[in-house]
Amino acid sequence: MMQDISSALRLKLGALNVVDGSKTPFGATIAAFPRGEEEAAFCIARAREAGLRVVCAGGGAYVDSLAPLPPASLLLSSHRMTRIVEHQPENLVMTAEAGVTLATLQDALRRHRQFLPINVPDPDTATLAGIVSAAATGSWRAAYGPVRDWVLEVRGIDGMARDVRGGARVVKNVAGYDIPKLYTGSRGTLAFITQVTFKVRPMPEQVTRLLFSAATWEALHARLAALAASEIRPTIVEVVRADIRDPAERPTAVITLEGSAETVQWQVVSCSEVLRGEGAMIGRVDYAPQPPRGGDVEVTVRVIPSTIWETLARVAESGWRGSAAYCPVEGRISLRCTAYPDTIEQIEAIRAYVEPQGGGVTIERMPRAWAGVVSPFGAPRPDAPLAQAIKAALDPDNVFPTLPK
């Protein structure tokens, strides 16, 4: 049977677009790289006939959260689906295929002085379908809202190999169920996304970034809390620490201000008044902070914004050996590190502190050896039964994987 599906896929997609054996990515039984919706539907139909589960992948950044892959699985990748389908600059609408990277989309929009307010790490490899499936927004979330607010239409192939479509390529669309929100955050459990339509925004007239540093971390946190309580509305307030254990690291935050030239100038002056104090230093910079690359563990921690400082202290107390990037206004912390024997214990310690307060810890990337040892998502959410019912209705044969608990 495996020989049959391999031959059928190679005949349809071309020999170079099908991989099986020991070189298959992520340990899947077979991998296929369709060029469009028709080829993707063919792959899913053949997988269903062969009794294979279908694992969706784009750049592969979020596949690790599904580790281990089902023992008999087809990895279906949107790597070759890289076409920008339509851009309506006058309507602020952009449609692109699933495998288009965020960086490519932003470059295309920039030519018309527009942008999509999503800034996830590694935009050169993060694909649009991966971003939607993982509901990954980035540090712009506090100012512009989550990714689901920017998705107008989602097209894909379901577990029955049928075309599915939700939403419309218009900004003002109130008819029917809001299906795009259903697929946002579904992590490839409901359909293989082939195309996404976003609403976009005009680029602001002016963008100014301030580098704010203080004498101590306590002073930095106190001044940022004062900034949050003021009338100033920065687009981004982000702190990036290369090593959360390093006592010599200068307490520093980057504050991004956007808007009209007049508004930004007022905010710059007001920021200086709010942030100044003993040991404070404020200057303009041209860059946005980026967490260090590398490591095989990536964790997202979400808490109530007012508890972020205490949570960071708990992360440091756990012995975390790696970087931390956090947005105080949003209450989101991104942790990265190389896996050590005690890293799982550290994650569970953080989770035990965060979950009782209504927060959550998601492991976005992890070594395959952790499969079955640690839950990527922690305690089930209160709406877990509803999610299971939706999964059963839309994918009754479980062609797509169920998220691990």
DRENMARLO-723334 format. One record per residue: x, y, z of N, C-alpha, C in turn. Coordinates in steps of 0.2 Angstrom, whole numbers, always signed. Each point is the difference from the previous one (the first is absolute). Example, Ala and Ser with C-alpha at 12.3 -4.5 7.8 and 13.67 -1.06 7.14 Angstrom:
! DRENMARLO-723334
   npx   npy   npz  capx  capy  capz   cpx   cpy   cpz
   +66   -28   +39    -4    +6    +0    +4    +6    +0
    -2    +5    -4    +4    +6    +1    -4    +5    +3
! end
This chain:
! DRENMARLO-723334
   npx   npy   npz  capx  capy  capz   cpx   cpy   cpz
    +4    -6    +0    -4    +6    +0    +4    +6    +0
    +6    +0    +4    +4    +6    +0    +4    +1    -6
    +1    -5    -4    +3    +0    -6    -5    +3    -5
    -6    -1    +0    -5    +2    -4    -1    +8    +1
    +0    +2    +6    -2    +7    +1    +7    +4    -2
    +6    -3    +1    +6    +4    -2    +0    +1    -8
    -2    -6    -3    +0    +1    -7    -5    +4    -3
    -6    +0    +3    -6    +5    -2    +2    +7    +1
    +3    +2    +6    +2    +7    +1    +5    +2    -4
    +5    -4    -2    +6    +1    -4    -3    +2    -7
    -4    -5    -2    -3    +1    -7    -4    +7    -1
    -4    +2    +6    -4    +6    +0    +5    +6    +1
    +4    +0    +5    +4    +6    +2    +7    +1    -4
    +2    -6    -2    +7    +0    -2    +5    -3    +5
    +5    -4    -2    +4    -4    +4    +3    +4    +5
    +2    +7    -2    +4    +4    +5    -4    +3    +5
    -7    -1    +0    -4    +3    +5    -3    -5    +4
    +3    -6    +1    -3    -5    +4    +7    -3    +4
    -1    +0    +6    +6    -3    +4    -2    -6    +5
    +3    -5    +0    -2    -6    +4    +7    -3    +3
    -1    -4    +4    +6    -3    +3    +3    +3    +6
    +7    +0    +1    +3    +2    +6    +1    +8    -1
    -1    +3    -6    +1    +7    +0    -6    +4    +0
    -6    -3    +2    -6    +3    +0    +0    +5    +6
    -2    +7    -1    +1    +5    +6    -5    -3    +6
    +3    +2    +6    -4    -1    +6    -2    -7    +2
    +3    -5    -4    -1    -7    +1    -7    -2    -3
    -3    +3    -4    -6    -2    -3    +2    -6    -5
    -6    -4    -1    +1    -5    -5    +2    +2    -7
    -4    +5    -2    +1    +3    -7    -1    +7    +0
    +3    +4    -4    -1    +7    +0    -2    +2    -7
    -4    +5    -1    -2    +2    -7    -1    +8    +0
    +2    +3    -6    +0    +7    -1    -4    +2    -6
    -6    +1    +2    -5    +1    -6    +1    +8    -2
    -2    +1    -6    +1    +7    -3    -6    +4    +1
    -6    -3    +1    -6    +3    +0    -6    -4    +4
    -6    +3    +0    -5    -3    +3    -2    -7    -3
    +0    -1    -7    -2    -6    -3    +5    -5    +2
    +7    +1    +0    +5    -5    +2    -1    -2    +8
    -1    +5    +4    -1    -1    +7    -6    -4    +1
    -6    +1    -3    -6    -5    +0    +2    -7    -2
    +4    +0    -5    +2    -7    -2    +4    -4    +5
    +5    +4    +3    +4    -3    +5    -4    -2    +6
    -5    +4    +2    -4    -2    +6    -5    -6    -1
    -2    +0    -6    -4    -6    -2    +3    -6    +0
    +7    +0    -3    +4    -6    +0    +2    -2    +7
    +1    +5    +4    +2    -2    +7    -6    -3    +4
    -6    +2    -1    -6    -2    +3    -1    -7    -2
    +1    -2    -7    -1    -7    -2    +5    -4    +3
    +7    +2    +1    +5    -4    +3    +0    +0    +7
    -5    +3    +3    +0    +0    +8    +5    +4    +3
    +3    +5    -3    +5    +4    +2    -3    +7    +4
    +3    +2    +5    -2    +7    +3    +4    +5    -4
    -4    +6    -1    +3    +5    -4    +3    +6    +5
    +6    +1    +0    +3    +5    +5    +2    +6    -5
    -3    +6    +2    +1    +6    -4    +6    +4    +2
    +4    +2    -5    +6    +4    +1    +1    +5    -5
    +3    +6    +3    +2    +5    -5    +8    +1    +0
    +2    +5    +5    +8    +0    +1    +2    -5    +5
    -5    -4    +3    +2    -5    +5    +1    +3    +7
    -1    +6    +1    +1    +3    +7    -4    -2    +5
    -6    -2    -1    -5    -2    +5    -2    -8    +0
    +3    -3    -5    -1    -8    +0    +2    -3    +6
    +5    +3    +3    +3    -4    +6    -5    +0    +6
    -5    +4    +0    -5    +0    +5    -4    -6    +0
    +0    -3    -6    -4    -6    -1    +4    -7    +1
    +6    +1    +2    +5    -6    +1    -3    -4    +6
    +0    -7    -2    +3    -3    -6    -6    +0    -5
    +3    +0    -6    -5    -1    -6    -3    -7    +1
    -6    -1    -3    -3    -6    +0    +4    -5    -4
    +0    -7    +2    +5    -4    -2    -1    -2    -8
    -6    +1    -2    -1    +0    -8    -3    +6    -2
    +4    +5    -3    -2    +6    -1    +3    +3    -6
    -4    +4    -4    +2    +4    -6    +1    +7    +3
    +6    +3    -1    +2    +7    +1    -2    +4    -6
    -5    +4    +0    -2    +4    -5    +2    +7    +0
    +5    +2    -4    +3    +7    +1    -2    +5    -5
    -1    +6    +2    -2    +5    -5    +6    +4    -3
    +6    -3    +1    +7    +3    -2    +0    +3    -7
    -4    -4    -5    +0    +2    -7    -6    +5    -1
    -4    +2    +4    -6    +4    -1    +2    +7    +2
    +3    +3    -4    +3    +7    +2    -2    +6    -5
    -6    -1    -2    -3    +5    -5    -4    +6    +4
    +1    +6    -1    -4    +5    +2    -6    +1    -5
    -6    -2    +2    -5    -1    -4    -3    +7    -2
    -1    +4    +4    -4    +7    -1    +2    +5    +5
    +1    +6    -2    +1    +6    +5    -5    +5    -3
    -4    +2    +5    -5    +6    -2    +2    +6    +5
    +5    +4    -2    +3    +5    +4    -6    +5    +2
    -4    +1    -4    -6    +5    +1    -4    -2    +5
    -1    -7    +1    -4    -3    +5    +3    -3    +6
    +7    +1    +0    +4    -3    +6    -1    -7    +1
    +0    -4    -6    -1    -7    +0    +6    -4    -3
    +3    -5    +2    +5    -4    -3    -2    -7    +1
    +1    -4    -6    -1    -7    +0    +6    -4    -2
    +2    -5    +3    +6    -3    -2    +0    -8    +2
    +4    -4    -3    +0    -7    +1    +3    -1    +7
    -1    -6    +2    +2    -2    +7    +7    +0    +1
    +4    -2    -5    +7    +0    +1    +4    +6    +0
    -3    +6    -2    +3    +6    +0    +3    +2    +7
    +6    +2    +1    +2    +2    +6    -2    +7    +2
    +0    +2    +6    -2    +6    +3    +4    +6    -3
    +7    -1    -1    +5    +5    -2    -2    +1    -7
    -2    -5    -4    -2    +1    -7    -6    +4    -1
    -5    -1    +4    -6    +3    +0    +1    +8    +2
    +4    +1    +5    +1    +7    +2    +4    +4    -5
    +5    -3    -3    +3    +3    -6    -5    +2    -5
    -4    -4    -2    -5    +2    -5    -5    +5    +2
    -2    +0    +6    -4    +5    +3    +4    +7    +0
    +6    +0    +2    +4    +6    +1    +0    +4    -6
    +0    -3    -6    +0    +4    -6    -6    +4    -1
    -5    -1    +4    -6    +4    +0    -1    +4    +6
    +5    +0    +4    +0    +3    +7    -5    -3    +4
    -1    -6    +0    -4    -4    +4    +3    -5    +4
    -3    -3    +5    +3    -6    +4    -5    -4    +4
    +2    -6    +1    -4    -4    +4    +2    +0    +7
    -4    +2    +5    +3    +1    +7    +1    -7    +4
    +4    -4    -3    +2    -6    +3    +8    +0    +0
    +3    -1    +5    +8    +0    +0    +3    -6    +4
    -2    -6    -2    +3    -6    +4    +7    +0    -1
    +4    -4    +4    +7    -1    -1    +1    -4    -6
    +6    +1    -3    +2    -4    -6    -5    +1    -6
    -1    +6    -2    -5    +1    -5    +2    -3    -7
    +7    -1    -1    +2    -3    -6    -2    -7    -1
    -2    -4    +5    -2    -7    +0    -7    -1    +2
    -3    +5    +4    -7    -1    +2    -4    +1    -6
    -5    -5    -1    -4    +0    -6    -7    +3    +2
    -4    +2    -4    -6    +3    +1    -5    -5    +3
    +0    -6    -2    -5    -5    +2    +3    -2    +7
    +6    -1    +1    +3    -2    +7    -2    +6    +5
    +1    +6    -2    -2    +5    +5    -7    +0    +2
    -5    -1    -5    -7    -1    +1    -1    -6    +4
    +3    -5    -2    -2    -7    +4    +3    +1    +7
    +5    +3    +2    +3    +1    +6    -3    +6    +4
    -4    +4    -4    -2    +6    +3    +6    +5    +3
    +5    +0    -4    +6    +4    +3    +0    +7    -3
    +0    +4    +5    +0    +8    -2    +6    +3    +1
    +3    +0    +5    +6    +3    +2    -1    +6    +4
    +5    +5    +0    +0    +5    +5    -5    +6    -2
    -3    +0    -6    -5    +5    -2    -7    -2    +3
    -1    -6    +3    -6    -2    +2    -3    +5    +5
    +3    +3    +5    -3    +5    +4    -3    +6    -3
    +3    +2    -5    -2    +6    -4    -5    -1    -5
    +0    -6    -4    -4    -1    -5    -4    -6    +0
    +0    -4    +6    -4    -6    +1    +3    -6    -3
    -3    -6    +1    +2    -6    -2    +0    -2    -7
    +3    -5    -3    +0    -1    -7    -7    -2    -2
    -5    -2    +4    -6    -2    -3    -4    +6    -2
    +2    +6    +3    -4    +6    -2    +2    +3    -7
    +5    -3    -3    +3    +2    -6    -2    -5    -6
    -2    -6    +2    -2    -5    -5    -7    +1    -3
    -1    +1    -6    -6    +1    -3    -3    -6    -3
    +5    -4    -3    -3    -6    -4    +6    -6    +1
    -2    -6    +1    +4    -6    +0    -3    -5    -5
    +5    -2    -4    -2    -6    -5    +5    -6    +2
    -3    -6    -1    +4    -6    +1    -3    -6    -2
    +3    -6    +2    -3    -6    -2    -1    -4    +7
    -6    -3    +0    -2    -3    +7    +2    -8    -1
    -2    -3    +6    +2    -7    +0    -3    -5    -5
    -6    +3    -3    -3    -4    -5    +3    +2    -7
    +5    +4    -1    +3    +2    -6    -4    +5    -4
    -5    +3    +4    -4    +5    -3    +3    +7    +1
    -2    +5    -5    +2    +7    +1    -5    +3    +6
    +3    +4    +4    -3    +3    +5    +2    +8    +0
    -5    +4    +1    +1    +7    +0    -4    +3    +5
    +3    +5    +4    -4    +4    +5    +2    +7    -1
    -5    +5    +1    +1    +7    +0    +0    +2    -8
    +2    +6    -1    +0    +3    -6    +5    +5    -1
    +2    +2    -6    +5    +5    -2    -2    +7    +1
    -4    +2    +5    -2    +6    +1    +0    +2    +8
    +2    +6    +1    +1    +2    +7    -7    +0    +4
    -5    +2    -3    -7    +1    +3    -4    -7    -2
    +1    -5    +4    -3    -6    -1    -4    -3    +6
    -6    +0    +0    -3    -2    +7    -5    -6    -2
    +0    -3    -5    -5    -5    -2    +3    -7    +2
    -4    -4    +4    +2    -7    +1    +5    +0    +6
    +2    -6    +1    +5    -2    +6    +7    +3    -2
    +3    +2    +5    +7    +3    -1    +5    -6    +0
    +0    -4    -5    +4    -6    -1    +8    +2    +1
    +2    +5    -3    +7    +1    +0    +3    +0    +8
    -4    +3    +4    +2    -1    +7    +0    -7    +3
    -4    -4    -3    +0    -7    +2    +7    -4    -2
    +2    +2    -6    +7    -3    -2    +6    +3    +3
    -1    +7    +2    +5    +3    +3    +2    -3    +7
    +6    -3    +1    +2    -3    +6    -2    -7    +0
    -2    -3    -5    -2    -7    -1    +6    -5    -1
    +6    +3    -1    +6    -4    -1    -1    -6    -4
    -3    +1    -6    +0    -6    -5    -4    -6    +2
    -5    +1    +5    -4    -5    +2    -7    -1    -4
    -2    +6    -4    -6    +0    -3    +0    +0    -8
    +6    +2    -2    +0    +1    -8    +8    +2    -1
    +1    -2    -7    +7    +3    -2    -2    +6    -4
    +3    +6    +3    -1    +7    -2    +4    +1    -7
    -4    +2    -5    +4    +1    -6    +0    +8    -2
    -4    +4    +3    +0    +7    -2    -3    +4    +5
    +2    +6    +1    -2    +4    +6    -1    +7    -3
    -5    +4    +2    -1    +7    -2    +0    +4    +7
    +4    +5    +0    +1    +4    +5    -3    +7    -1
    -2    +4    +5    -1    +7    -1    +7    +3    +3
    +2    +5    -3    +6    +3    +1    -1    +8    +2
    +6    +3    +2    -1    +7    +2    +5    +4    -4
    -2    +7    +0    +5    +4    -3    +6    +1    +5
    +6    +1    -3    +6    +1    +5    -1    +7    +3
    +2    +0    +7    -1    +7    +3    +5    +5    -3
    -2    +6    +1    +4    +6    -3    +7    +0    +3
    +0    -2    +7    +7    +0    +3    +0    -5    +5
    +6    -3    +1    +2    -5    +5    +6    +2    +3
    +0    +0    +7    +6    +2    +4    +1    -5    +5
    +6    -3    +1    +1    -5    +5    +5    +4    +5
    -2    -1    +7    +4    +2    +5    +3    -5    +4
    +7    +0    +2    +3    -5    +4    +0    +3    +7
    -3    -3    +4    +0    +2    +7    +3    -5    +5
    +5    +3    +4    +3    -5    +4    +0    +3    +7
    +1    -4    +5    -1    +2    +7    +6    -3    +4
    +1    +2    +6    +5    -2    +4    -1    -7    +3
    -6    -2    +1    -2    -7    +2    -6    -2    -3
    -1    -7    +0    -6    -3    -3    -6    +2    +3
    +0    +1    +7    -5    +3    +4    -2    +7    -3
    +5    +4    -1    -2    +7    -2    -3    +0    -7
    +3    -5    -4    -3    +0    -7    -7    -2    +0
    -1    -5    +4    -7    -3    +0    -5    +6    +3
    +2    +3    +5    -4    +5    +3    -1    +6    -5
    +5    +2    -4    -2    +6    -4    -4    -3    -6
    +1    -6    -2    -5    -3    -6    -7    +0    +3
    -1    -2    +6    -6    +0    +3    -3    +7    +0
    +4    +5    +2    -3    +7    -1    -2    +2    -7
    +4    -2    -5    -1    +1    -7    -7    -3    -1
    -1    -6    +2    -6    -4    -2    -6    +4    +3
    +1    +3    +6    -6    +4    +3    -1    +7    -2
    +4    +2    -5    +0    +7    -2    -5    +0    -6
    +0    +6    -4    -4    +1    -5    +3    -2    -7
    +7    -2    +1    +4    -2    -6    -2    -7    -2
    -1    -1    -7    -1    -6    -2    +5    -3    -5
    +5    -2    +2    +6    -3    -4    -3    -6    -4
    +2    -1    -6    -2    -6    -4    +3    -6    +3
    +7    +0    +2    +3    -5    +2    +5    +2    +6
    -1    -4    +6    +5    +1    +5    +3    -7    +1
    +6    -1    -1    +3    -7    +0    +7    +0    +3
    +1    -5    +4    +7    -1    +3    +2    -6    -2
    +7    +0    -3    +3    -6    -2    +6    -1    +5
    +0    -6    +3    +6    -2    +4    +3    -6    -3
    +7    +1    -2    +3    -6    -3    +1    -6    +5
    +1    +2    +6    +1    -5    +5    -4    +2    +7
    -5    -3    +1    -4    +3    +6    +4    -1    +7
    +5    -4    +0    +4    -1    +6    +6    +5    +1
    +1    +4    -6    +6    +4    +0    -1    +7    +5
    +3    +0    +6    -1    +6    +4    +3    +6    -3
    +5    +0    -5    +3    +5    -2    -3    +3    -6
    -6    -3    -2    -3    +3    -6    -4    +6    +2
    +1    +5    -5    -3    +7    +2    -7    +0    -1
    -4    +2    +5    -8    +0    -1    -2    +5    -6
    -3    -3    -5    -1    +4    -6    -7    -2    -3
    -3    +5    -3    -7    -2    -3    +0    +5    -6
    -3    -3    -6    -1    +4    -6    -7    +2    +0
    -2    +6    -1    -7    +3    -1    -1    +3    -7
    -5    -3    -3    -1    +2    -7    -6    +4    +0
    +0    +6    -3    -5    +5    +0    -2    +1    -8
    -6    +0    -1    -2    +1    -7    -6    +4    -1
    -1    +3    -6    -5    +5    -1    +2    +6    -4
    -4    +5    +0    +2    +6    -4    +6    +3    +4
    +3    +4    -4    +6    +4    +2    -1    +3    +7
    -6    +4    +0    -1    +4    +6    -2    -4    +6
    -4    -6    -1    -1    -4    +5    +6    -4    +3
    +4    -2    -4    +6    -3    +2    +5    +4    +4
    +0    +7    -3    +5    +4    +4    -3    +2    +7
    -7    +0    +1    -3    +1    +6    +2    -6    +5
    -1    -6    -3    +2    -6    +4    +7    -1    +2
    +5    +2    -4    +7    +0    +1    +1    +5    +6
    -3    +6    +0    +1    +4    +6    -3    -2    +6
    -6    -3    -1    -3    -3    +6    +3    -6    +3
    +3    -4    -4    +3    -6    +2    +7    +2    +4
    +3    +5    -2    +6    +3    +3    -2    +2    +7
    -6    +3    +1    -2    +3    +7    -2    -6    +4
    -3    -5    -2    -3    -6    +4    +6    -4    +2
    +5    -1    -5    +5    -5    +2    +6    +3    +3
    +1    +6    +0    +6    +3    +3    +1    -1    +8
    +5    -1    +2    +1    -1    +7    +8    -2    +1
    +1    -2    +6    +7    -1    +2    +3    -6    -4
    +5    +1    -3    +3    -5    -4    -3    -2    -7
    -5    +4    -2    -4    -2    -6    +4    +4    -6
    +0    -4    -6    +3    +3    -6    -5    -2    -6
    -1    +5    -4    -5    +0    -5    +3    +3    -7
    +0    -4    -5    +3    +2    -6    -4    -3    -6
    +1    +2    -6    -4    -3    -6    +5    -5    -3
    -4    -5    -3    +4    -5    -3    -4    -2    -7
    +3    -3    -4    -3    -2    -6    -2    -7    -1
    +2    -4    +5    -2    -8    +0    -5    -2    +4
    -3    -5    -1    -5    -4    +5    +4    -6    +3
    -2    -1    +6    +4    -5    +3    -2    -7    -2
    +5    -5    -1    -1    -6    -2    +2    -5    +5
    -3    -5    +2    +2    -5    +4    +6    -4    -3
    +5    -3    +3    +5    -4    -3    -2    -6    -3
    +2    -1    -6    -2    -7    -3    +4    -6    +3
    -2    -5    -2    +3    -6    +2    -4    -4    +6
    +2    -6    +2    -3    -4    +5    -6    -4    -3
    -1    -5    +3    -5    -5    -2    -7    +0    +4
    +0    +5    +4    -6    +1    +5    -3    +7    -1
    -6    +1    -1    -3    +7    -1    -7    -1    +4
    -1    +5    +5    -6    -1    +4    -3    +7    +0
    -7    +0    +0    -4    +6    +1    -3    +0    +6
    +1    +5    +4    -4    +1    +7    -5    +6    -1
    -6    -1    +2    -5    +5    +0    -3    +1    +7
    +0    +6    +2    -2    +2    +7    -4    +6    +0
    -3    +2    +5    -3    +7    +1    +6    +5    +0
    -1    +5    -3    +6    +5    -1    +2    +2    +7
    -4    +1    +5    +2    +3    +6    +4    -5    +4
    +1    -7    -2    +3    -5    +4    +7    -2    -4
    +1    +4    -6    +6    -2    -4    +7    +0    +4
    +1    +5    +4    +6    +1    +4    +1    -6    +5
    -5    -2    +3    +0    -6    +5    +2    -6    -4
    -4    -1    -6    +1    -6    -4    +8    +0    -2
    +2    +5    -2    +7    +0    -3    +5    -2    +6
    -2    +3    +6    +4    -2    +6    +0    -8    +1
    -6    -3    -1    -1    -7    +0    +4    -4    -5
    +0    +3    -6    +4    -3    -5    +8    +0    +1
    +2    +5    +3    +7    +1    +2    +2    -5    +6
    -5    -1    +5    +1    -4    +5    +0    -7    -2
    -4    -2    -6    +0    -7    -2    +7    -2    -3
    +4    +5    -1    +7    -2    -3    +0    +0    -7
    -5    +3    -3    +0    +1    -8    +7    +2    -3
    +3    -4    -4    +6    +2    -3    -1    +2    -7
    -2    +6    -2    -1    +2    -6    -3    +7    -1
    -3    +2    -5    -2    +7    -1    -8    +1    +2
    -1    +6    +1    -7    +2    +1    -2    +6    -4
    -5    +0    -3    -3    +6    -3    -7    +1    +2
    -2    +6    +3    -6    +1    +2    -3    +7    -1
    -7    +0    +0    -4    +6    -2    -4    +1    +7
    +2    +5    +4    -3    +1    +6    -8    +2    -1
    -1    +4    -5    -7    +2    -1    -5    -5    -2
    +3    -5    -3    -4    -6    -3    +0    -6    +5
    +5    -1    +4    +1    -5    +5    +2    -7    -3
    +4    +1    -6    +3    -6    -3    +7    +0    +1
    +3    -6    +1    +7    -1    +1    +2    -6    -5
    +5    +1    -4    +3    -5    -5    +7    -2    +3
    +0    -7    +1    +6    -2    +3    +3    -5    -5
    +7    +0    -1    +4    -4    -4    +6    -3    +4
    +2    -6    -2    +6    -3    +3    +1    -6    -3
    +6    -3    +1    +2    -7    -2    -2    -4    +6
    -3    -6    -2    -2    -5    +5    +5    -3    +4
    -1    +0    +7    +4    -3    +5    -4    -5    +3
    +3    -5    +4    -3    -5    +3    -6    +3    +5
    +1    +6    +3    -5    +3    +4    -5    +5    -3
    +1    +1    -6    -4    +5    -3    -8    -2    +0
    -2    -6    +0    -7    -2    +1    -2    +2    +7
    +4    -1    +5    -2    +1    +6    -1    +8    +1
    +4    +4    -3    +0    +7    +0    -7    +2    -3
    -2    -3    -6    -6    +2    -3    -6    -2    +4
    +0    -5    +3    -5    -3    +5    -1    +5    +6
    +6    +2    +2    +0    +5    +6    -3    +7    -2
    +1    +2    -6    -3    +6    -2    -7    -1    -2
    -2    -5    -2    -7    -2    -2    -4    -1    +7
    +3    -3    +5    -4    +0    +6    -1    +6    +3
    +4    +5    -1    -1    +7    +3    -5    +4    -4
    +0    -1    -7    -4    +4    -5    -7    -2    +0
    -1    -7    -1    -7    -2    -1    -5    +2    +5
    +2    -1    +7    -5    +2    +5    -3    +7    +0
    +5    +4    -4    -2    +7    +0    -4    +2    -7
    -2    -5    -3    -3    +1    -7    +4    +1    -6
    +7    -1    +1    +4    +0    -6    +1    -6    -3
    +5    -1    -5    +1    -6    -3    +7    +0    -3
    +3    -6    -1    +7    -1    -2    -1    -5    -6
    +2    +2    -6    +0    -4    -6    +7    -1    -2
    +2    -6    -2    +7    -2    -2    -1    +0    -8
    +3    +5    -3    -1    +0    -7    +5    -4    -4
    +6    -1    +3    +5    -5    -3    +3    -4    +5
    +2    -6    -1    +3    -4    +5    +3    -6    -3
    +5    -3    +3    +3    -6    -3    -5    -6    +0
    +1    -4    -5    -5    -6    -1    +1    -5    +5
    +5    +0    +4    +1    -4    +6    -5    +1    +5
    -3    +7    +0    -4    +2    +6    -7    -3    -2
    -2    -3    -6    -6    -2    -1    -3    -5    +5
    -6    +2    +2    -3    -5    +5    +2    +1    +7
    +5    +5    +1    +3    +1    +7    -2    +6    +3
    -1    +5    -5    -3    +7    +2    -5    +2    -4
    -6    +3    +2    -5    +3    -4    +2    +6    -3
    -1    +1    -7    +1    +6    -3    -4    +6    +3
    -6    -2    +2    -5    +5    +1    -3    +1    +7
    +3    -5    +5    -2    +0    +7    -7    -2    +1
    -3    +3    +5    -7    -2    +2    -5    +1    -5
    -5    -4    -1    -5    +1    -5    -4    +7    +2
    -2    +3    -6    -4    +6    +1    -7    -1    +2
    -4    +4    +3    -7    -1    +2    -4    -2    -7
    +2    +3    -6    -3    -1    -6    +2    -6    -4
    +4    -5    +4    +3    -5    -4    -6    -5    -2
    -5    -1    +3    -5    -5    -2    -4    +3    -7
    +0    +7    +0    -3    +3    -6    +5    -1    -6
    +6    +1    +1    +5    -1    -5    +0    -7    -3
    -1    -5    +5    +0    -7    -2    -6    -1    -4
    -6    +3    +2    -6    -1    -4    +1    +3    -7
    +3    +5    -1    +1    +3    -6    +5    -4    -5
    +5    -3    +4    +5    -4    -4    -4    -6    -2
    -4    -3    +4    -4    -6    -2    -5    +1    -6
    -3    +6    +0    -5    +2    -5    +4    +2    -7
    +6    +3    +0    +3    +2    -6    +5    -5    -3
    +3    -4    +5    +4    -5    -2    -1    -7    +3
    -6    -3    -2    -3    -6    +4    +5    -6    -1
    +4    +0    -5    +4    -6    -1    +7    +1    +3
    +1    +6    +3    +7    +2    +3    +5    -1    -5
    -1    +3    -6    +6    +0    -5    +5    +4    +3
    -2    +6    +3    +5    +5    +3    +1    -2    +7
    +6    +1    +3    +2    -2    +7    -4    +4    +5
    -1    -3    +5    -3    +3    +6    +6    +3    +4
    -1    +6    +3    +5    +3    +4    +2    -4    +6
    +6    -1    +1    +2    -4    +6    -2    +3    +7
    -2    -3    +5    -2    +3    +6    +6    +0    +5
! end
